[in-house]
Each structure stands twice: as C-alpha cells, then as structure tokens.
C-alpha cells in the first residue's frame, strides 16, 4: 500500500473525531470520491475500493475480464490471459481479475479531483449530522461566542460548541460592533440540511430575538397575563410592539415598559440600544391604526376590506403637511413598521391631496384621543414617564394630575423633554 493510501486511511479517524461523523460514513465518502474521480478519467473502467478501518488498509482495484487476444481488445476493462496469470496463476478466460491501482502514481488532476470530491462529501455528511442535532433548535435563541470576523466581507463566524454558526451582514444590527471572544445572544434563523456552505444561519436583526428578551424580562408575558399581539422590527432603527392585558388591573403597555422605562431599557441594551415602542392593542381596527401610528399624528385614514385570502388591507393615512415627514420616517421606516403591524399596504397622503383627489376618509380627533388615552393610563395608577412620553402632553394642564388619588411624580420638564426626543428620533 502506497504512502498516499496510508495517509488517506489515517485521515478517516481524524476527520471522524473532528467532524463528529461515524467512521463508516467517512470511509464511504472516501470510496465514493475515489470511484467517481477514477471513472471520470477512465470512463470504461470498473473500480473496486476496499477500506478496512480496523486494519488500516485501503485497496483500490481495477476489475478486468480475462480474454484471449483479439483485434478490438480494450485494456480499460479487459486483460489478456497471459497477463492475468502474472497476477493470478490460476486465471482462465472469462474470470475477473483485480488489478491493484497505486493512487500515488495517478496524475495530479485525478488526485486533486479525488480530494475535491472527498471534501465535498465530508461537508455534506457534516451538514447532515449538524441538521439532525440542531433542527429542533430552529427559532430559538442561543448564547455563543464570536469566533472570528472576516476582515473583507464582515461575515461573523460563531462558535456553537459542536459546530459553527454564520451571521451575514443582512442579519446584523446595523451599527453594532461584535468582538471576537465575546458572548452574544443569537437567534437561530435557519438550519439547512443539504447546504454546502454554513448549515446554521444566525441573526441578531430578527424580530425573534426581541420576542425572546420580552419573554425573558417580563414575567407577565411568561405567565400569559400579557400577550404580544403584533411585533415589527427594522433592526438598528426601531422595534414596535402591541400588547394586550388578560387580567383586569394590569395595564399592558405600562407594565411591559416598566417603572421609568426600566424593563424596556434593559431589553434595548441587549440589541445595541435600539429604540423600542410599546403600544396598547385594540380590537377596533380604526383605533388600532391611531395607536400604531403614534407618536406621529394623523388627521384620518381610509381603509378597504381585505380582498385576498391573506386578509391584507389597503390603508391610506391622512395627515397635515407638517406631520408628513414624521409619519413617513427616515428612509420610510415608520411607514414600513406601520405596514407590518397592520398587515396592510400603506399609502400616505396629506389632507390637501385627499381633497384634490376627491377622496373621503375617516377623520380623527387626535386631541380628544390623546386626552382619553392619557386619562386611561392614569386610571391604572402607572407612574412611568416612558408611557407618558408616547403622548404629546404639551396641550395638557399638568396641574390636573393632582386630581388623581395616586398623583404622578414626574416633573413637567421630564415629560415634555422626553416627548421632544421621541419626535426628533422618528424624523
């Protein structure tokens, strides 16, 4: 057996241990590689590959049929009787003879092809093994260490213990810098069985990561006292969440936000301080539109009933000209979030546009709506400036707060300042 054969057989154990693939599977991958590469070079050849892992032997034989000399003799699949007897003295016409093949004497192209197919076969078997181990973890979150970051592409390789995960630029949080050797939370977005590349696709920009932190940090969500109805995310810009309470006395949005925003701030810090807005869900679609658009103000809306099985509506949001930029948001991100939250195709028009086009729409009295929502919030005895800051309190008389049994302690300057910050960030 040649040194090349010995090297190949020794690699079976090493690859099996490193990739956590059964040795028999690695041996089959090697057999397949040798057979395919040799037959491609010599198409009429019949090849037999024998691997004995225990005895560490690798034998490659060409199967030849013993024949008498004749004009169309084919030395790829036939052997003359006299030549056959040099291999097996008892050979006779019609027998099959195994002629040993020395892989080390093959030309470089054939050897390179063998190694290429072998590597591909190992990758396929590795991914299949990884798929079996990780398929049930799809859609979950794992804490793992960043192994390395490609300096040219920016792709991130994450050490998952038994294998590696892949984080593409599209699945990152824009602006977030990950450091090799540090541990982060990753959402397992996809697990591929037949991938020739990376079988486990990770994400830090998926909405699933925010859901994970909400369940982790908010006991009321874990206990199903508060339900997340809709959630939409544009990673690096904003996440918007609507929630509803299933227990009287628990105000959903304020509970999720926490005292002085403590709960939502903790979650935000885990996703590179991404802004998170929490609103109350309403079964009244018209009221829900207003909630979802907040903190942007709308003058009205026009909607159509869904005409397709997906239940997707067409909604025209109507606003004053000076409110247009805030409603649309930077790069149209606010409208994209609204569209995801409402499961609707959104179009934004000004009041003047609607008049010129002769379109009727449902008008909204934002002042009475905000006052009503503000009062409803205080009836829940919340003392959270982040809840208050989602509303424009500039038109409210803060001295009226003293009428409540549990007056809010937040200074007027804190409320108005936070409200201005929210408005500026959304532009």
C-alpha positions in Angstrom: 0.0 0.0 0.0 1.4 3.4 -1.0 2.1 6.2 1.3 -0.7 8.2 -0.2 -3.2 5.3 0.6 -1.8 5.2 4.2 -2.3 9.0 4.5 -5.9 8.7 3.3 -6.8 5.9 5.7 -5.2 7.7 8.7 -7.3 10.8 7.9 -10.5 8.8 8.3 -10.2 8.7 12.1 -9.1 12.3 12.4 -12.0 13.6 10.3 -14.4 11.4 12.1 -13.4 12.7 15.5 -13.2 16.4 14.4 -16.5 16.4 12.5 -18.3 14.0 14.8 -19.2 11.8 11.8 -19.2 8.0 12.1 -16.1 6.4 10.7 -18.0 4.2 8.3 -19.6 7.3 6.8 -16.2 8.9 6.3 -15.0 5.7 4.7 -18.0 5.7 2.3 -17.2 9.3 1.4 -13.7 8.3 0.5 -14.8 5.3 -1.5 -17.2 7.5 -3.5 -14.6 10.1 -4.2 -12.0 7.6 -5.5 -14.5 5.8 -7.6 -16.0 8.9 -9.2 -12.7 10.6 -9.9 -11.1 7.5 -11.4 -14.1 6.6 -13.6 -14.3 10.2 -14.9 -10.7 9.9 -16.0 -11.2 6.4 -17.4 -14.9 6.1 -18.3 -14.9 2.4 -19.2 -13.1 1.3 -16.1 -14.7 -0.7 -13.3 -13.2 0.2 -9.9 -13.4 -1.5 -6.5 -12.4 0.4 -3.4 -11.9 -1.6 -0.2 -11.5 0.2 3.2 -10.7 -1.7 6.3 -10.7 0.8 9.2 -9.6 -1.6 11.9 -6.6 -2.9 9.9 -5.9 0.5 8.4 -5.9 -0.7 4.8 -7.1 1.0 1.6 -7.0 -1.1 -1.5 -8.1 0.2 -4.9 -8.5 -2.4 -7.7 -9.4 -2.3 -11.4 -11.8 -5.1 -12.3 -10.7 -6.7 -15.6 -12.2 -9.6 -17.6 -9.8 -12.2 -18.8 -9.8 -12.7 -22.6 -7.9 -14.3 -25.4 -6.1 -11.8 -27.8 -8.4 -10.3 -30.4 -8.4 -7.2 -32.6 -10.8 -4.9 -30.5 -9.1 -5.7 -27.2 -10.0 -3.0 -24.6 -7.3 -2.7 -21.9 -9.6 -0.5 -19.7 -11.9 -3.4 -18.8 -10.1 -6.4 -20.2 -6.9 -8.3 -19.6 -5.1 -10.9 -21.8 -4.9 -14.4 -20.3 -1.1 -14.3 -20.2 -1.0 -11.0 -18.3 -3.8 -12.2 -16.0 -1.7 -15.2 -15.0 1.1 -12.9 -13.7 -1.5 -11.6 -11.2 -3.3 -14.9 -10.6 -1.6 -18.1 -11.9 -4.9 -20.0 -11.9 -6.7 -17.4 -14.1 -8.6 -18.6 -17.1 -10.7 -16.9 -19.8 -13.9 -15.4 -18.5 -12.6 -14.8 -15.0 -12.5 -11.4 -13.3 -9.1 -10.2 -12.2 -8.4 -7.5 -9.6 -5.5 -5.4 -10.7 -4.2 -3.1 -7.9 -4.1 0.6 -8.6 -1.4 2.7 -7.0 -3.1 6.1 -6.3 0.2 7.8 -5.8 1.1 7.1 -9.5 -2.1 8.8 -10.8 -1.6 12.2 -12.5 -2.2 15.3 -10.3 -5.5 16.1 -11.9 -7.1 12.8 -10.8 -5.6 13.1 -7.3 -6.9 16.6 -7.0 -10.3 15.5 -8.1 -10.4 12.7 -5.6 -9.6 15.2 -2.8 -12.1 17.7 -4.1 -15.0 15.1 -4.1 -13.9 13.8 -0.7 -14.0 17.2 0.8 -17.4 17.9 -0.7 -18.7 14.5 0.6 -17.5 15.3 4.1 -19.2 18.7 4.0 -22.5 17.1 3.0 -22.2 14.5 5.7 -21.2 17.1 8.3 -24.1 19.3 7.5 -26.5 16.3 7.7 -25.1 15.5 11.1 -25.5 19.1 12.2 -29.0 19.3 10.9 -30.1 16.2 12.9 -28.6 17.8 16.1 -29.9 21.4 15.5 -33.1 21.1 13.6 -35.2 21.2 16.8 -33.5 24.4 17.9 -34.7 26.4 14.9 -36.4 29.6 16.1 -34.7 29.6 19.5 -32.0 31.8 20.9 -28.6 30.7 21.9 -25.7 32.4 23.8 -22.5 31.9 21.9 -19.0 33.3 21.5 -17.9 35.1 18.3 -15.0 33.0 16.8 -13.9 35.4 14.2 -15.0 38.2 11.8 -13.9 38.2 8.2 -12.0 41.4 7.6 -13.1 41.8 4.0 -16.7 40.7 4.0 -17.6 41.4 7.6 -19.2 38.0 8.0 -19.2 36.6 11.5 -18.4 33.0 12.5 -19.9 32.0 15.8 -18.7 29.0 17.9 -21.7 26.9 18.8 -19.7 24.2 20.6 -20.3 21.3 18.3 -20.2 23.3 15.1 -20.1 26.9 13.9 -22.9 29.3 13.0 -22.9 32.0 10.3 -24.0 35.6 10.8 -24.3 37.5 7.5 -24.3 41.3 7.2 -28.0 41.2 6.5 -28.7 39.6 9.8 -26.6 42.0 11.9 -27.9 45.0 13.8 -26.7 48.0 11.7 -24.0 49.9 13.6 -23.4 47.2 16.2 -19.8 46.1 16.6 -19.3 42.5 17.6 -15.9 41.5 19.2 -14.2 38.1 18.8 -14.1 36.3 22.1 -17.2 37.9 23.5 -20.5 36.2 24.0 -23.8 37.4 22.5 -27.3 36.2 22.0 -28.2 34.9 18.5 -31.5 33.9 17.0 -31.3 30.6 15.1 -33.0 31.7 11.9 -32.4 28.6 9.7 -30.9 25.2 9.8 -30.1 23.7 6.4 -29.6 20.0 5.8 -28.1 20.0 2.3 -26.2 23.3 2.4 -22.7 23.1 1.0 -21.9 26.3 3.0 -22.9 27.1 6.5 -25.8 25.0 7.8 -26.8 27.2 10.8 -27.8 30.7 9.9 -27.9 33.1 12.8 -29.4 36.5 13.3 -29.3 39.5 15.6 -31.7 41.5 13.5 -34.6 39.1 13.5 -37.8 40.0 15.5 -37.5 36.6 17.2 -34.6 38.0 19.3 -36.7 40.8 20.7 -39.5 38.3 21.5 -37.0 36.2 23.4 -35.9 39.1 25.5 -39.5 40.2 26.1 -40.4 36.7 27.4 -37.2 36.6 29.5 -37.6 40.0 31.1 -41.4 40.4 31.5 -42.8 37.9 34.0 -46.4 38.9 33.0 -45.7 37.7 29.4 -44.3 34.4 30.6 -47.4 33.9 32.7 -49.7 34.8 29.8 -51.2 37.7 31.8 -50.0 40.0 28.9 -50.0 38.9 25.3 -47.8 40.2 22.5 -50.3 40.8 19.6 -48.1 42.3 16.9 -44.4 43.0 16.7 -42.5 44.6 13.8 -38.8 45.4 13.6 -36.4 47.2 11.4 -33.1 46.3 13.1 -31.0 49.2 14.1 -33.9 51.7 13.8 -36.9 50.6 15.9 -39.0 47.8 17.1 -42.7 48.4 17.6 -44.8 46.1 19.8 -48.5 46.0 20.6 -49.7 44.2 23.7 -53.0 43.4 25.5 -53.7 42.5 29.1 -55.7 39.4 30.0 -56.0 40.4 33.7 -58.1 43.3 35.0 -56.0 45.9 36.7 -52.9 45.2 34.6 -52.1 47.9 32.1 -50.3 46.1 29.3 -48.1 48.8 27.7 -47.0 50.4 31.0 -46.2 47.0 32.6 -44.0 46.0 29.7 -42.2 49.4 29.7 -41.6 49.2 33.4 -41.1 51.9 36.0 -39.3 54.8 34.4 -38.7 52.6 31.4 -36.6 50.2 33.3 -37.8 47.0 31.7 -37.8 48.1 28.1 -34.4 49.8 28.6 -32.9 46.5 29.7 -34.1 44.9 26.5 -33.0 47.8 24.4 -29.4 47.5 25.8 -29.2 43.9 24.6 -29.9 45.0 21.0 -27.4 47.8 20.7 -29.8 50.4 22.3 -32.3 50.0 19.6 -35.5 52.1 20.2 -38.5 50.0 21.3 -42.0 51.4 21.2 -44.8 49.6 23.1 -48.5 50.4 22.4 -51.8 49.0 23.5 -53.5 46.7 21.2 -57.1 47.4 20.2 -59.6 45.1 18.6 -61.1 48.2 17.0 -59.1 48.4 13.8 -59.7 52.1 13.5 -58.5 52.8 17.0 -55.6 50.4 16.4 -54.4 52.4 13.4 -54.1 55.5 15.6 -52.2 53.6 18.3 -49.8 52.1 15.7 -49.1 55.5 14.1 -48.2 57.0 17.4 -46.2 59.2 18.2 -46.9 60.5 14.7 -50.3 62.3 14.4 -52.8 61.5 11.7 -55.8 63.5 10.6 -57.6 60.5 9.4 -57.5 57.3 7.4 -59.2 55.4 4.6 -59.2 51.7 4.5 -60.6 48.9 2.4 -61.7 45.5 3.5 -59.3 42.7 2.6 -59.9 41.2 -0.9 -57.4 38.3 -0.8 -57.1 35.3 1.5 -54.2 36.8 3.4 -56.5 39.4 4.9 -54.2 42.2 3.8 -55.9 45.7 3.6 -55.1 48.9 1.8 -54.9 51.8 4.1 -54.4 55.5 3.3 -53.1 57.5 6.2 -54.0 61.2 6.1 -52.0 63.8 7.8 -51.3 67.5 7.9 -48.4 68.6 5.6 -46.2 69.5 8.5 -46.7 66.0 10.0 -45.8 64.1 6.8 -42.1 63.7 7.4 -42.6 62.3 10.9 -45.3 59.9 9.8 -43.2 58.5 6.9 -39.9 58.4 8.9 -36.3 58.3 7.8 -36.0 56.2 4.6 -39.7 55.4 5.0 -39.0 53.2 8.1 -42.0 54.4 10.1 -44.4 53.5 7.3 -42.7 50.1 6.9 -43.3 49.4 10.6 -46.9 50.5 10.4 -47.4 48.3 7.4 -46.0 45.3 9.2 -48.1 46.0 12.3 -51.3 46.4 10.5 -50.7 43.8 7.8 -51.7 46.4 5.3 -50.4 48.2 2.2 -49.9 51.8 3.4 -50.1 55.0 1.4 -49.6 58.4 3.0 -51.4 61.5 1.7 -51.9 65.0 3.0 -55.3 66.5 3.7 -54.9 68.6 0.6 -54.1 65.5 -1.5 -57.3 63.8 -0.4 -59.3 67.0 -1.2 -57.8 67.3 -4.7 -58.4 63.7 -5.4 -62.0 63.8 -4.1 -61.4 61.0 -1.6 -63.5 60.6 1.6 -61.8 59.4 4.7 -62.5 58.8 8.4 -61.4 61.9 10.4 -59.6 61.6 13.7 -59.8 64.0 16.6 -56.3 63.5 17.9 -56.7 65.9 20.8 -59.6 64.0 22.3 -58.0 60.7 21.6 -54.8 61.7 23.4 -56.7 63.1 26.4 -58.7 59.9 26.7 -55.6 57.7 26.4 -53.7 59.9 28.9 -56.6 59.6 31.4 -56.9 55.8 30.8 -53.2 55.4 31.6 -53.5 57.2 34.9 -56.6 55.2 35.9 -54.2 52.2 36.0 -52.1 54.1 38.6 -49.0 53.9 36.5 -46.0 56.3 37.2 -44.0 55.7 34.1 -42.5 58.6 32.2 -42.0 56.4 29.2 -45.7 55.7 29.0 -46.4 59.4 29.2 -43.7 60.3 26.7 -45.5 58.4 24.0 -48.2 61.1 24.0 -47.9 64.8 23.3 -48.5 66.3 26.7 -47.8 69.9 25.6 -51.5 70.7 25.4 -52.3 69.2 28.8 -52.6 71.0 32.1 -50.2 69.1 34.4 -51.8 70.7 37.4 -54.8 68.4 36.7 -52.7 65.5 37.8 -53.3 66.3 41.4 -57.0 65.2 41.0 -55.9 61.6 40.9 -55.7 59.5 44.0 -52.1 58.5 43.1 -50.6 61.6 41.5 -47.7 61.1 39.2 -44.3 62.3 40.5 -42.7 63.1 37.1 -41.8 66.7 36.6 -43.3 68.6 33.7 -39.8 69.2 32.2 -39.1 65.5 32.1 -42.4 64.7 30.3 -42.0 67.4 27.6 -38.3 66.8 27.1 -38.9 63.0 26.5 -41.7 63.8 24.2 -39.5 66.0 22.1 -36.8 63.4 22.0 -39.2 60.8 20.6 -40.4 63.1 18.0 -36.9 64.1 16.8 -35.7 60.4 16.7 -38.6 59.5 14.4 -37.9 62.2 11.8 
